[in-house]
């Protein structure tokens, strides 16, 4: 009887300890600017737990199924314009960022949505001539069909971007107008023809991100019911999104039909860069607080990508991502970085200079960035986000280069009439219906507020 009673006490004590332990893990650490969590008192313990859990999940979803999830055949099938499913937020995105040592820089982003909607961005920065851009920017919204049919490829509004050999070579074509921002938005008729050839290797963000940076972000969060619910559904989250990047080289030319003294008729382009591809059903800008994305390309052919994401609703208030890539396409994921969002442009204006340190398993990198030019655009159907793109020169451990940065901020001003007046009537009806639904949902939430 004594031992039975003792065992009951021990059991109750263990349960009490576990309960207290779980309650302590729920505590929110100090928030910087009421958004970014600092390292709390249990950070080291939570970091260790998070890293072990992430290691298990990565083995379960990727390494255990290496042949299936990461086979060349699977990625060749993915490296095509994807069929957009019935989900209203289904998306398919390709982007190119590139630069060379002479300072030429290129950014192209094309996002396909349902009913032929395309969101497009194209910038070309040339040292002698300044910034060329799509005439409609800062608005990115275009329509490639009548709204009753779906687009099947990255084609429309002058673009045709397609794989010639999946995971190896893509063709980028654009024929239409570009505005020269430094010349009062003068319109130029141009023809772009580029080939992107990759190293053949790629960086899969779901599989290849360092566990250290993910564990660091999770260890700063409060581990409440929502956190555990998110963990239980992580497999569904991974199924809803895929993002991978490939480094390589872009070669070709930009033909300008209105030849002037300042702009020759043909500008050859040879740039180091990368191509990324994202698709799925979870790409909602309204859930992102901020992000900064830095892509740098160095004189020796190597490159660096560093991203800092703040998405508190997904328990990633301060997630650092990225890698260092050699000329031959060998990727080393970053394991830490002292770039913090609250120190860089938190008031809504990106800084003109950025200095920070990036760490990988086998090296440290001191990054110095100086902005040469910048512009802004708006993303989302209702301009939910404002994006500053900076065209920069850089130096990393004594090696010089050039690149592009993105600073995204929340934007609550909506899409103005001067941008939306020419939208087709079917789209205006769809937007009004979606806005009414969002208002209804918000009113229902407010009715339950104390």
N, C-alpha and C positions, 0 to 999 in steps of 0.2 A: 504493500500500500504506500509505503514511504517513497519507493522508487517511482511509482505511478504518479504520485503527487509532485515529486521533483521534476519528472519529465514534462508534466503539464506546465509548471512554472518556467521551465527552460523554453518550452514551445512559445508560451505567451511572451517571454522576454525577447526571443528571437523575432517574433512578429512585431513587437513594439520597436525594436531596433530597426528593422526593415522599414516600418512605417515612418519613423523619424528620419531615416536616411532618405527615403523618397520625398518626404516633405521638404527636406533641406535642398534637394536637387531642384525643386520647383522654384526656389528663390530666384528672383530676378537680380542680376548684378547691376551695378551702377550704369545708368544710361547716359551717354554723351550726347548732348543736344536732344535728349528724350528719344533717341532712335538707336544709336550705336552702342551695344553692350560692351562694357569693359570686362577684363578678366576678374571673375568673382573669387571668393574664398575657396570654392571647391573646383576651380578651373582645372587644376592638374589631374584630379581624380576623374572629372567628367571627360577631359581630353583623352585619358587612357581608355575609359569605357567606350567612348565614341570611336576611337581608332580600332579597337578590337571588333566592335560591331560592324564598322564599315569594311574591315578586312573580310569578315564573314560574308557580308552581303555581296561584295565584289566577287568573291570566289563563287558564291551561289549563282549569281546572274551572269558572270562573264567567264572567269577562268575555268569553271566546271563545264561550261558549254562553249569552249574556245572555238571548236570546229564549226559550230552552228552560228553563233552570234557574231563571230569575227572572221568568218571565212571570206576569202576574196570574192567568191561567187555572190555572197549576200550583199557585200558592199558595191559590187558592180551593178546589182539590181537596184540598190538604193541610189546609185550615182546617176540617176535619170530624173527628169521632171516627174514628180510623184502625182499619183491620182489623188485628188482631194476628196476625202470621204464626206459623208452627210453631216458631220459635226459642223456647226456654224462657225467655229473658230479654227477649222482646219487650215493649215498653211504650208507653204513650201518656199524656202528662201535660199538664194545663192548670193554670195558676196565675194568681191575681189578687193584686196588692199595691196598696194605695191608702191615702190619707190626705187630710185637709183642714186648713185653717189653724186651725180650732177644736180640732184634736187628735184627732178620730175616726180610727181606723186599722183596716184590714181586711186579713186574709190568708186566702186559700183556696187549697188545693192538693189536686188529685185526680189520682191515678195509677192507670190501668187496667193490669191484668196478665192473663195467661192464666187461664182457668177461672173467670172472674167475680170474681177477687180485685181489691179496690180498696184503695188506701192514701189515707187522707183526713185533712186538717187544716183546721180552720176556727177563726180567732180574730177577735173584734171587740172593739177596745179603745175605751171611751168615757170621756172625762175625768171625768164625774160618777159613773160607776157601775163603773169598773174593767174587768176583762177577762172576756169571755164566751168559752166554748170548747166544743167537742164533748165530751160526757160521757166518752168512752172515752180521750181524751188523758191521758197521753203516748203511749199505744199508738195506732197509725194503721191497723192491719190490720182489714179488713172483708171480708165475702163477700156478693156480690150475686146469685149463682146457686147451684145445687146441686153445682157442680164439674164437671158433665158438659156444660154449655153455656157459650158465651162471651158476655160482655157486648158490646153493640154501640154503646153510648153512655155518656156520663158521667151515669149514673143509678143511684140506689140509696141506701140508708141515709138517705133524706129529701132527697137532692140530685137535681136535674135541671138540668144546665148544657149549653147547646146554642147553636149559631150560628143567629141569625135571618137574617143576611146575612153570608156569609163575608168575613172581613177587615174588616168594618165594625161589626157589632153582634152581641153575644152576650147571652143571657138567663141569669141566675143565680137559681135557686130552691132554697130549703131550707125544709123544714117538719119540725120535730122538737124535740128537747130541746137546750138549751145550759146549761152550768153557769156560775154566777157565782162566780169564784174568790175574790173579795174578801168573799163572804158565805158562806164555808164550803162551797163547791161546791153551793150551792142550785140545784136544777133548775128551769128555766123552759121552758114550751112556747112556741115562737116560730115565726114565718113570715117568711122573708126573700124579697124580690122585688126584684132589681136588674137594670138594663140597663147593659151596658158598650158605649159608642160610641167607636170609635177615630178617630184623625185620618186614617186610611187609609194612613198610611205605616208601615213596620216596619223593624226592625233584625234582620238575619240574621247570627247569630254566625259562621257559616262564611265568609260573604262580607264582612261589614262591620267586623269587628274590625280595629283598627289593626295593620298589619304590624310596627310598632315594638315593641309590647308582646310579640308572639309571638317576634320575633327576640331581644328581650332575654332572655326565658325560655330559649330554645334555646341562646343563646350562653353561658349559665352551666353547661350540662350537659357531661358527658363524651361525646364523639362516638365511641362504640364500635360493635361489630357490631350490637348491639340498636338503637342509634340509626339506623343506616343501613337496617336492616330495616324499622323503623317508617316511614322516609321512602319506601321503595319501595312500601309498602302504604297510603300516605296516602289514595289514592282509595277503597280499600275501607273505611277508617275513616270517611270523609266520607259514604259511602253508608249507613252503619249508624246515623247519628244526624243529627237536624236540630233546631235550636233557634232560635226567633225570638220577638221581643217587639214589642208595639205599645202606645204610650201613648194615653191617652184619658180618658174621664170615666165614673164609675159614678153612677147616680141610682136612687133607689127608697126603700124603707123596710124597717124591721124591726118587725113586729107582735109584741107580747108579751101573751099571753093572761092571765097573772097580774099585773094592774096593781097596782103598789104605790106608796108615796110616793116611793121612790127610783127606781123604773123606771116610766116612763109606758107607756101601752098601745101607743103608736106612736112610733117614732123615725125621722124622715126622715134620709136619707143622700144627700149629694152629695159625692163625693170625686174627686180627681185620682188617677190610677193607671195601671197597665199590666197587660196580659194577656200571658202567654207560653204557648207551645205547644212541646212536645218529644216526639219519638217516634223509635223505632229499636229496636236490639237490643243496644246497648252502654251500659247504665246500671248499672254495678256499684259499689256504695258501698264494697265491700271493697278497691278499688284506690285510694281517695282517702285521703290522709293527713289533710288539713284543708281547709276553705274558709271564707271569710267573704264574705257577700253583703250589700250595703248598697243600699237603695232609698229615696231621699229626694224629697219632693214639696214645692215651694216656693210661697210666697204669690203669685208672679207667673205661676203656671201652668207653669213649667219644672220639670224633674226631673233627677235624676242617679242612675245605677246604676253601682256599683263592685263588682267581684268579684275576690277573690284566691284562686286555686286551687293546691293542692299535691297533685300526682299523679305522684310520682317514677317509677312503673312506666311512665308514658307520656312520660317525659322532659320533664315540665312541673312541676318542683318548686316553681316560684314564678311562676305566670302571672297577670298582671293583665288584667282585661277590663272592659268597660263603655262608657258613653257619657254625654254630656250632651244632654238633649232640650229643645228650645224648646216654648213653648205650642202652636205650630202643627205640632209633630211633626217638626221638622228635627233629625236626629241628628248629633252630633259625637263620634266615637269618642275615648276617652281614649288618649293617646300615652305617658303615664307617670304614676306615682303613687308617693309615698314611704311608702305604707302597706305594711309588711312583716309577715307573719304572726308571725315570731318576736318582734315587739315588742308584739303585741296578743293577749293571752290564751293564750300558748303553754302555760302550765301547766294549762290545762283550764277556766279560769273567764274569761269575757269581761269586758273592762274596762267600767266605768260611764261613762267619758268617752273619746271618740276625737277626735283632731285630726290632720288630714293634708292634704296638698296634691295636687290632681289637675290634670293638664295635658292640654289639647287642642292642636291645631295653632295656634289663634288666641287661646287664653286660659289663665289659671291660676285655680284655684279653691281658696280656703282653706276647708276643711270643719271645722265644729265640731259635735259630737254629744253630747247628754246623754240618758242612759237614764231613762225615766219608769217603766217596768215591764218585767218579763221573765218568761219561762216556758221550759219545756223539753219536748221530745218525742223519741221514738226512731224512727228510720227503718230499713227493711230487715226482711226476714222473720224474722231472728234478732236484731233490734236491733243491726245492725252499726255504726250511727252514732247519736250523740247530738247533737241540734240545740237550741241556745239561740236563741229568738226574743226580740229586744228591741224594745220600742215606744218610739220616741225623738222628741225635739225636736231641731231642727238649725238651723244658721245657715251660709250659704254666701255669702261676699263681702258680708255685711251683709243678705242676704235670708233671712227666717225661713221655717221649714217644719216638717214632721213626716215620719216614715217608719218603716221597719222594717229591722232587721238580722238576719242569720242567721249563727251560728257553729257549724260542724260539726266534731265530733271523732270519732275512732275510739272504739268501745265494744265491749269484749270480755266483758261480763257475761252476754250472751245475753238471750233473752226470758223473763221469769219466769213461773212457773206461774199466778200470779194474772191474767196477761194472756192466757195461752194455753189455760187449762182449758176454755173454751167454744168453742174451734176445732172445726169439724166433723171427723169421723173421717177422711174422705178426705184432708183437708189434713194431718192429723197423720201419715198414712202417707206422703204425698208428702215432707214435711219429713224424716222419718226416713230415707227412701231417699236424699234429696239429702245429708243429713248423713253417711251411711255412705260415699257416693261421695267426698265431700270428705275424709273421714278416710283413705280408701284412697289417694287421690292424694297426700295429705300424707305418709303413711307411705312411699310409693314414693319421694318426693323425699328424705325423710330417709335412706333406705337408701343413697342415692348421695352423701350428705354425708361429707366426710373425717372 
